[in-house]
Amino acid sequence: MQVRDIVRHAATLFIEIVPEIEMPGHCVAALAAYPQVSCTGEVRQVSHQWGVHEDVYCAGKEETFEFLGTVLNEVVALFPFKYIHFGADEVPKTRWARCPACQARMRQEGLANESQLQTWFVSRVARWLALAHNRTAMAWDEVLETGGSPHVDEVAVMSWRGTLGGILATLCGKPVVMTPNTHCYLDYRQLQRPGEPGAWYATLPLRTVFEFDPVPSNEEADRAIERY
C-alpha cells in the first residue's frame, strides 16, 4: 500500500494524517544517507539504539535548507492537509557549539546562544513552509523554550510532556493539541508482563486513555498562569 492510499482511506474515516519530519534533531537516519548536511560530515550509519543523539542537521550550511526544502516539497505533495509536523524536540547542541559554520551563522544572525539558533532554524523552515505551500508547522512543546520569534509564534504545539506546555501555548495564542505521554502514547505496553508488545519502558492501559480529559483542571491552569 502506498502513502496516498493510506491518506485517501483515512480521509473516508474523517482522519487527517499529519506527517512528522523531524528537525533539527532525531535525524541520524537521514544524516547517514546525506552526511553532508550534518556538522561533521562523518555520520556513516543509522543508529542501532533508540535515544537522543548528538548528530543533528547543520544550521550553518545552506545545503541543509535546500535538502529540507526538497524533502518537504515531496511531503506536502503526499499529505494535502494544513499541518506538517517538524518535531523540534530533544535537540542536543553539542555539534552546533563546535561547528564553525553554525557559529558563523550565529554571528551573522546576531544570536546569543545555540538555543536561539534552534529558534532561528525552526523559524526559517516554518516561514518557508508557509510562504511556499501555505501550510502551518507543528512542533512538540520544546518549541516554547527556545526563545521568541514571530514565525515560531505561528507554530502549532503538541504538548507531550504533560499538559503544562499546552496550557502555556494557549496563553501565547498558539493552536494546541494535547497529547501527554501519560495518556496518549498508544505505542506503550498495555500491561507489565513478558511478551507484551509495545515500548519496553512504559505501560498505558486503554482505560487510562479513555479517562483523559484534554481540558486542564483549574489547578493545572493556575500553575501555568503563575509560570507564564
N, C-alpha and C positions, 0 to 999 in steps of 0.2 A: 504494500500500500504506500502511496506517495503522500507527501505533506499536503498537497492540495486536496486529496481525497479526504484526509482526516479533517481539515479545516471545513470542507463542504459538509461532511457528515455532522460535525459538531454544530454547525450553523442550523441544521434541521432540528437540533435539540435546544436551540436558543443559547448556545455556548459560544463565546468568543475566545479563541486560543491566543494567549499573549506569549510570544517567544521571549526567552531571556538570553541575551547575547552578552556575556559577562565582559566588563571592562571597568577599570583598567587592571583588575586582578582576576584571579581564578581563570587563568587563560594559558596554562602551561601547555595544554594540548595544541593550541593554535601556535604558540611560540616554538614548539618543537618542529612544526611544519614550516614556519616562517620566522626563523630566528633573527632575521634582520630587523624585525620590529620590536625586539627586546633591547634592553640596555646594554647587555654584554655581547649579543650576537652569538652566544655559545650555548643556547638551550637546544639540546640534541635529542632528548627523548621525553615521551609522555611520562608523567609521574605514575608510579605503581602504587602510590598510597594516597588515600583521601586526606585532605587537610588544606591548610593555608600555606602558600609557597611564596618565596621572596621574588621570584621572577614574575614581572608584570610588563604590560605594554610600556614602551619608552615614550614619555611625554615630550621629549625634546626633538624627536625626529618627525619631520613632515611625512615621511613614508608611512608612519604609524597611522596617521589620519587618512591618508589615501587608501591604505589597506582596509581600515574600518569602514570607510565610505563604500568601498566595493562590496564588502560583506553585507552592510545594511541595505544597500540597493537590492540585493537578492532577497534579503529577509522581508523587506517591505513588499516586494512583489508576491511573496508567498502568503503573507498574513495581512489581509486587507482591513485591519481594524485600527482603532485610534492609537493604541498604546504599543510601544516597543520597550521591553524591559532591559535596562543596562546592567542590573546587578549593583555595581559600585560599592560592594561590601567587602570587608576583610582584605584591605589593600595594604600590605607591608610597604614601607617607604625606604627600605634598606638600599635597594638598587638605585632609586632616584637620588638618594643622598650622595652616592658615589659616582653618579653618571655625569660626565662633563656636558653632554647635550641637555640633560634635564636641568642642571644647574645654570646653564646658559639661558634656557627657556625662562627660568625663574627670574633671572636678572632682566631679561628682555621685557617680561610682563610685569615687573615690579612686585613679585610675590615674595612674601617674607619667609615661608617655610614650605615643606613638602605637602602639608595638609591643604594649603592654599593652591598648590599645584594640582592636587586631586580635584578641587573645586573647579579650577580652570579647565582641566581635562574634560570633566563631565559637562561643564557649561558649553564648551566648544562643540562637542558631539551633539548635545541636545539642541543647540541653536541650528546646527546644520540639518538635523533631522526635521526640525520644524520648518525651516526655510525650503529645503529640497523636497520634502514629502508631506508637509502639513500633518505630521504625526507628533505625538507627545511622548517624551521619555518618561520611564518609570524606573524607580530605584528602591533599594532597601533603605531602612531608616538611618543607616550610617550617613546618608547624604545630608542629613540635618546637622552633622557635626563638622563639616569641612569648611564652613565659612560662608558668608553671604555672596550671592551673585544673582542678578536678575534672571538668568537663564536656569540656574539651579532652583530658583524660586518657582519656576514653572513646572518642575519635575513632579510627577505624582509619586506618592510614597506608599510603600508596602511595609507595614510595621510588623517585624518578625520577632524582635526581642521584647516580647510582652506587648502591652497596649500603649505604653507611655509615648513612644515615638509617634504613633498615630494621633494621639491627642495633641502633641506639640505641633505636628504637621497641620492639623486642623486649625489650631490657633494662628498659624502662619498663613492660612488661606490656601493650603495645598489640597488637591484631591487625595484621598486616603483610601487604602484597602487594608482592613485589619486582618492580618494573617499571623498571629502569635504562634510560635512553635509549640506552645503549651496546649494548643487546641486545633491547629490547622495543618500540621505536618503529617500528612497521611502516609508517608513512607516509613514512619516509625512502626515498631512492632506492636501488635495487639496485647501480647502477654509476655511475661518473663519466663520462657520455657525453652528447652533445647529444640532447635529446628524451626523455631518461629520465624517466618520471613519478615524482612524489614530491616531498618537500620539498627545495628547492634547496640548502639549507645543510648537508646531511649525507647520508651513504650508510650503509646497513646491509645487507650481503649476508645472504641467508637462512641460509647456513651458520653465520654468527655467532649468529643467533637460536637455531638448534638446539644450538649448543655451550654455551648459557648454563646454568649451574648455580645455581639460586637460593639454595642453601645456601652461605654465605660460607666462605672459607678461614680457617684458624686465624690467619693473618697479619692478614686483614681484621678478624676478631673481636677480636684483641688490640688493634688500633689503636682500635677503637670503645670497648673497655673502658677504655683509657687516657684517652680523651676524656671518657667518661661519669664 
